[in-house]
């Protein structure tokens, strides 16, 4: 009998799904395929944007924006950005004109100096006034834009608001939008596979928040299943024709319980761990200490691990609430409205983003040094030698931009994820999906996890086991591949 495992990469910007068909109950060759979604024009795509829209008839649609169908609220303000650009007085030019007007050939040098000083003072006053007016206009614009977004009936970012740090002031709770969106996806999956599949979903979590976010994810997925199977009896047409008020009334958030996970056949992995499985599942990395960084739309997921004998030991993982959206917002534009991200991204925003990655690695190294000093007489310099030029692997949409994939000392051997990771696998439509591997890899990695019980942190004590503790042996170098 065939086992079907769905890797559900529920993203802030868009969702990707990899389906692994395991033949003969796990004894045969696995076949991987990436699920396709249809847009309004029936065109197939490997990505479903994480969007919920309320339509003019109060029904909902998922994944795509159709402004012709969107319900427009009467209180949505008109945004006039031109008021900022109108404050555009050429102060220096005006000062030069005034100087030419009042300065004559008969004026003494002293008179000319006085006129010049007066104009410089006037120039400064005008410059300050212009700056104040511009800031005030920008503040008014931002306030109006925020009000405009609140009253629009297109919802984005609800995944990040639910699982990561993001303010949410919309009229529908973010966790409810997650339930509705995931219910739509479950409808599509059940139309294809019946109920003969399990779901492995990723969440943006660090080692401290993983348990809490795992329970939240199971609750949300169970609530979505409840809508699909119990409330709407697997009838997608009925679900899509439901009015938003009725859907709200019928949506129940099922609290987490241990039984939900098994009942609905759900596993929830940290997104950082899912990426890790891509590299270590078949001995694709050499032994030693490595770092992965998956840069997505809403978060950047980082993991620090070692490989010993082809098996991974994970010591730390993080989910930083900074991704491509963060850079876009700090650069002053909306991510989905810009075609050329490279030209629009500001260096200041890029620097803030990269600095956060460096901070995390710095804290990691300090923690390792403390543990080494506690457990061994080995000089700290030897640890730095072991870490020197270790591997750092980038993936996700952010890996497409060179300025986001810099080395983070001492992890200076930078590699980008590529199609070679599934070269030996039976992947359908390889010629197409190979070009999208940076974006699809987390979904693929999620299918490789058998059970989320394998997500266990190794302690630094195991990292330093076998290192000499007596003074005599303490001077020997740590081999790069021994820890």
C-alpha positions in Angstrom: 0.0 0.0 0.0 1.2 3.5 -0.9 1.9 6.0 1.9 1.4 9.7 1.0 3.2 12.3 3.0 2.5 16.0 2.3 5.2 18.6 3.1 3.2 21.8 3.7 5.4 24.9 3.6 2.9 27.5 4.8 4.7 30.7 4.0 4.2 34.3 4.9 4.2 35.3 1.2 3.2 32.0 -0.5 2.7 28.4 0.2 4.5 25.5 -1.4 3.6 21.8 -1.2 5.7 18.7 -1.9 4.1 15.3 -2.0 6.1 12.2 -1.2 4.6 8.9 -2.3 6.3 6.0 -0.4 5.8 2.7 -2.2 5.1 -0.6 -0.4 4.6 0.9 3.0 8.0 2.4 3.1 10.0 -0.4 1.5 9.9 0.8 -2.1 11.3 3.9 -3.9 9.8 7.2 -3.0 8.4 9.5 -5.7 8.3 13.2 -5.1 6.0 15.7 -6.8 5.2 19.4 -6.2 1.5 20.2 -5.9 0.1 22.7 -8.4 -2.5 25.4 -7.8 -4.8 27.0 -10.4 -5.1 30.8 -10.5 -8.2 32.7 -11.8 -7.2 32.0 -15.4 -6.8 28.2 -14.7 -3.0 28.5 -15.1 -1.1 26.1 -12.9 1.5 27.3 -10.5 3.7 25.7 -7.8 3.0 28.6 -5.4 -0.3 29.7 -3.7 0.0 33.2 -2.4 -0.9 33.5 1.3 -3.9 35.7 0.6 -7.6 35.7 1.7 -10.0 38.1 0.0 -13.5 39.1 0.8 -15.6 39.5 -2.4 -18.4 41.9 -3.2 -21.0 39.1 -2.5 -19.4 38.5 1.0 -17.9 35.1 -0.1 -14.1 34.5 0.2 -11.5 33.6 -2.3 -8.0 32.3 -1.6 -4.5 32.8 -3.0 -5.0 35.5 -5.5 -6.2 39.1 -5.6 -9.0 40.1 -8.0 -9.7 43.8 -7.4 -12.7 43.6 -9.6 -14.3 41.1 -7.2 -13.0 42.7 -3.9 -15.6 44.2 -1.6 -14.8 47.9 -1.2 -15.7 49.4 2.2 -17.2 52.9 2.0 -14.8 54.2 4.7 -11.7 53.3 2.7 -9.9 56.7 2.3 -8.4 58.1 -0.9 -4.6 58.2 -0.7 -2.9 61.2 -2.2 0.9 60.7 -2.1 1.4 63.9 -4.3 1.0 66.1 -1.2 4.5 65.0 -0.2 6.1 65.7 -3.6 4.4 69.1 -3.8 6.7 70.3 -1.0 9.5 70.8 -3.5 10.8 74.3 -3.2 14.3 74.8 -4.6 15.7 76.7 -1.6 19.2 77.1 -2.9 18.0 78.4 -6.2 15.7 80.9 -4.6 18.6 82.2 -2.4 20.7 82.7 -5.6 17.9 84.6 -7.3 17.5 86.9 -4.2 21.3 87.5 -4.1 21.3 88.6 -7.7 18.3 90.9 -7.0 19.8 92.7 -4.0 23.5 92.6 -4.7 24.7 95.3 -7.1 28.1 96.4 -8.4 27.9 99.4 -6.1 27.7 97.3 -2.9 30.9 97.1 -0.9 32.4 93.8 0.0 31.1 94.3 3.5 27.5 94.8 2.2 27.7 91.8 0.0 28.9 89.7 2.9 26.0 90.9 5.0 23.5 90.1 2.3 25.1 86.7 1.8 24.9 85.9 5.6 21.3 87.0 5.7 20.4 84.8 2.8 22.2 81.8 4.3 20.2 82.3 7.5 17.0 82.5 5.4 18.1 79.4 3.5 18.5 77.5 6.7 15.1 78.5 8.0 13.5 77.5 4.7 15.4 74.1 4.7 14.2 73.4 8.3 10.6 74.3 7.4 10.7 72.1 4.3 12.0 69.2 6.3 9.3 69.7 9.0 6.5 70.0 6.3 7.8 66.9 4.5 7.9 64.8 7.7 4.4 66.0 8.6 3.1 65.1 5.1 4.8 61.7 5.3 3.3 61.0 8.7 -0.2 61.9 7.4 0.3 59.7 4.4 1.5 56.7 6.5 -1.5 57.2 8.9 -3.9 57.3 6.0 -2.2 54.3 4.3 -2.5 52.3 7.5 -6.2 53.1 7.7 -6.5 52.2 4.1 -4.9 48.8 4.6 -7.1 48.1 7.6 -10.3 48.7 5.6 -9.2 46.7 2.5 -10.7 43.3 2.2 -7.4 41.7 1.1 -5.6 40.0 3.9 -1.9 39.1 3.9 0.7 38.5 6.7 -1.8 36.5 8.8 0.6 33.6 9.1 3.4 35.8 10.4 1.0 37.6 12.8 -0.1 34.2 14.2 3.3 32.4 14.5 5.8 35.2 14.6 6.0 38.8 16.0 3.8 41.1 13.9 1.1 43.5 15.0 -2.4 42.7 13.7 -5.3 45.2 13.8 -7.5 43.8 11.1 -11.2 43.1 11.6 -10.7 39.3 11.3 -8.3 37.6 13.7 -5.1 36.3 12.1 -5.5 32.8 13.5 -9.0 32.5 12.0 -7.6 33.6 8.6 -4.9 30.9 8.9 -7.7 28.3 9.6 -9.7 29.4 6.5 -6.7 29.4 4.2 -5.4 26.0 5.4 -8.9 24.6 5.1 -9.0 25.6 1.5 -5.6 23.8 1.0 -6.9 20.7 2.7 -10.0 20.7 0.4 -7.6 20.7 -2.6 -5.5 17.9 -1.1 -8.5 15.7 -0.3 -9.9 16.2 -3.8 -6.6 14.8 -5.1 -5.7 12.1 -2.5 -8.9 11.5 -0.5 -8.0 11.2 3.2 -5.1 8.9 2.5 -2.3 11.3 3.5 -0.5 12.8 6.4 0.7 16.4 6.8 4.1 17.6 7.9 3.9 21.4 8.3 6.7 23.8 9.2 6.5 26.6 11.8 8.9 29.5 12.4 10.2 28.6 15.8 13.4 28.7 17.9 14.3 26.0 20.4 12.5 27.9 23.2 9.2 28.6 21.4 9.0 25.3 19.4 6.7 23.4 21.8 4.2 26.3 22.1 4.1 27.0 18.3 3.9 23.3 17.5 0.7 23.1 19.7 -0.7 26.2 18.1 -0.1 24.8 14.6 -1.8 21.5 15.5 -4.8 23.4 16.9 -5.1 25.5 13.7 -4.7 22.5 11.4 -7.2 20.5 13.4 -9.7 23.5 13.3 -9.2 23.6 9.5 -9.8 19.9 9.2 -13.0 20.3 11.3 -14.3 22.9 8.8 -13.5 20.6 5.8 -14.8 17.3 7.1 -17.4 18.1 9.7 -18.9 21.5 9.0 -18.8 21.4 5.2 -18.7 17.7 4.6 -15.8 17.8 2.1 -17.9 20.1 -0.2 -15.6 22.8 -1.5 -18.3 24.5 -3.6 -20.4 24.9 -0.4 -17.4 26.3 1.4 -16.5 28.8 -1.3 -20.2 30.0 -1.5 -20.5 30.7 2.3 -20.8 34.3 3.4 -18.1 35.6 5.7 -20.4 36.2 8.7 -21.7 32.6 8.5 -18.2 31.3 8.1 -17.1 33.2 11.2 -20.0 31.7 13.1 -19.2 28.2 12.0 -15.4 28.4 12.7 -14.4 26.8 15.9 -10.9 27.0 17.2 -10.2 23.5 18.6 -7.8 23.7 21.6 -4.7 21.6 21.5 -4.7 18.1 22.9 -2.3 15.3 22.6 -4.9 13.2 20.7 -5.3 15.8 17.8 -1.9 15.1 16.4 -2.5 11.4 15.9 -6.2 11.7 15.0 -5.5 14.1 12.1 -2.1 12.5 11.3 -0.1 15.8 11.7 3.5 16.4 12.4 4.9 19.9 12.9 8.6 20.7 12.4 10.6 23.9 13.0 11.2 25.4 9.5 14.9 25.5 10.3 14.9 21.7 11.0 13.0 20.9 7.8 15.8 22.6 5.8 18.4 20.6 7.7 16.8 17.3 6.6 17.4 18.3 3.0 21.2 18.3 3.5 21.6 15.4 6.0 19.1 12.8 4.8 21.5 11.0 2.5 24.9 12.1 3.6 25.0 15.2 1.5 27.3 17.1 4.0 30.7 16.3 5.3 31.2 15.8 9.1 31.7 18.8 11.3 29.9 22.0 12.4 27.7 23.8 9.9 25.0 26.5 9.7 21.9 26.8 7.5 20.0 30.1 6.9 16.6 29.9 5.1 15.6 33.5 4.1 11.9 33.7 3.4 9.3 36.4 3.1 8.5 36.8 6.7 11.3 35.1 8.7 14.9 33.9 8.4 15.3 30.4 9.9 18.8 29.5 11.1 20.1 26.2 12.5 23.5 25.2 14.0 24.3 21.5 13.8 27.0 18.8 13.3 27.1 15.8 11.1 28.5 12.6 12.5 28.5 9.5 10.3 25.9 11.1 8.0 23.5 11.8 10.9 22.6 15.3 12.1 22.8 16.6 15.7 21.1 20.0 16.1 22.2 22.2 18.9 20.5 25.5 18.3 17.8 26.8 15.9 16.3 30.2 15.6 13.5 32.0 13.6 14.3 35.6 13.2 11.2 37.7 12.3 13.1 39.4 9.5 12.8 38.4 5.9 12.3 40.0 2.5 9.2 41.8 3.7 11.3 43.4 6.5 13.8 44.7 3.9 11.0 46.0 1.7 9.2 47.8 4.5 12.4 49.4 5.8 13.2 50.4 2.2 9.7 52.1 1.9 7.9 49.8 -0.5 5.5 46.9 -0.5 7.1 43.6 -1.4 4.4 42.3 -3.7 4.1 45.6 -5.6 7.8 45.8 -6.8 9.2 43.8 -9.7 12.8 44.7 -9.2 13.6 44.0 -5.6 17.4 44.4 -6.2 17.1 48.1 -7.3 14.5 49.1 -4.7 16.1 47.6 -1.5 18.0 50.2 0.5 21.5 49.5 1.8 20.4 50.6 5.3 17.7 47.9 5.5 20.1 45.3 4.1 22.7 46.2 6.7 20.1 45.9 9.6 19.1 42.5 8.2 22.6 41.1 7.9 23.6 42.5 11.3 20.9 40.4 13.0 22.4 37.2 11.5 25.9 38.2 12.8 24.5 38.8 16.3 23.0 35.3 16.4 26.3 33.7 15.4 28.2 35.8 17.9 25.9 34.7 20.7 26.3 31.1 19.5 30.1 31.2 19.6 30.1 32.8 23.1 27.9 30.0 24.4 30.2 27.4 22.9 33.3 29.1 24.4 31.6 29.1 27.9 30.8 25.4 27.6 34.3 24.5 26.3 35.9 26.3 29.2 33.6 24.6 31.7 34.2 21.1 30.4 37.7 21.0 29.1 41.2 22.5 29.4 41.4 22.8 25.6 42.4 26.4 24.6 39.6 28.5 23.1 41.8 29.2 20.1 41.5 25.5 19.2 37.7 25.9 19.0 38.1 28.8 16.6 40.5 26.8 14.5 37.9 24.0 14.3 35.2 26.5 13.3 37.3 28.3 10.7 35.9 28.2 7.2 33.0 26.0 8.2 30.0 25.6 5.9 27.1 28.1 5.8 24.2 27.0 3.5 21.6 29.6 2.3 18.2 28.7 0.9 14.8 30.4 0.4 13.8 33.4 -1.7 16.5 35.5 -0.1 19.2 33.3 -1.4 18.6 34.7 -4.8 20.2 38.0 -3.7 24.0 38.1 -3.3 24.0 40.8 -0.7 21.9 38.6 1.6 24.2 35.6 1.4 27.4 36.9 2.9 29.6 34.7 5.0 29.1 35.1 8.8 32.5 34.7 10.4 33.7 32.0 11.1 31.2 30.3 8.8 32.9 31.5 5.6 32.4 28.6 3.3 29.1 29.8 1.7 27.0 27.4 -0.4 23.6 28.0 -2.0 21.1 25.3 -2.0 20.7 23.7 -5.5 18.9 21.0 -7.4 21.8 18.5 -6.7 20.0 17.8 -3.3 17.3 15.8 -5.1 19.4 14.6 -8.1 19.2 11.0 -7.0 15.5 11.1 -6.1 12.6 10.3 -8.4 11.2 13.9 -8.7 8.5 14.5 -11.2 8.7 17.4 -13.7 12.4 17.8 -12.8 13.3 20.2 -15.6 10.7 22.6 -14.3 11.2 22.4 -10.5 15.0 22.4 -10.7 14.8 26.1 -11.6 12.7 26.7 -8.5 14.7 24.6 -6.0 15.6 27.5 -3.7 11.9 28.2 -3.1 10.7 24.6 -3.0 13.3 23.0 -0.8 11.7 23.5 2.6 8.5 21.7 1.3 10.7 18.9 0.1 12.6 18.7 3.4 9.3 18.5 5.3 8.4 15.2 3.5 11.7 13.6 4.8 10.7 13.8 8.4 9.0 10.6 9.7 7.9 12.0 13.1 8.4 15.4 14.8 9.6 13.5 17.9 13.0 13.5 16.2 13.3 17.2 16.8 15.5 17.0 19.9 18.3 19.4 20.8 21.8 17.9 21.4 23.7 19.5 24.3 27.1 21.1 23.9 28.3 18.5 26.3 28.1 16.0 23.4 29.9 18.4 21.1 32.9 18.4 23.4 32.8 14.7 24.5 36.2 13.1 24.0 38.1 16.3 24.2 41.1 16.1 26.6 40.5 17.3 30.1 44.0 17.0 31.6 46.6 19.7 31.2 49.0 17.4 29.4 46.8 16.7 26.4 45.0 20.0 26.4 47.4 21.6 23.8 46.5 19.2 21.0 44.5 20.7 18.2 40.8 19.9 17.7 40.3 18.2 14.4 37.7 20.0 12.2 35.6 16.9 11.8 35.7 15.7 15.4 33.1 18.2 16.5 
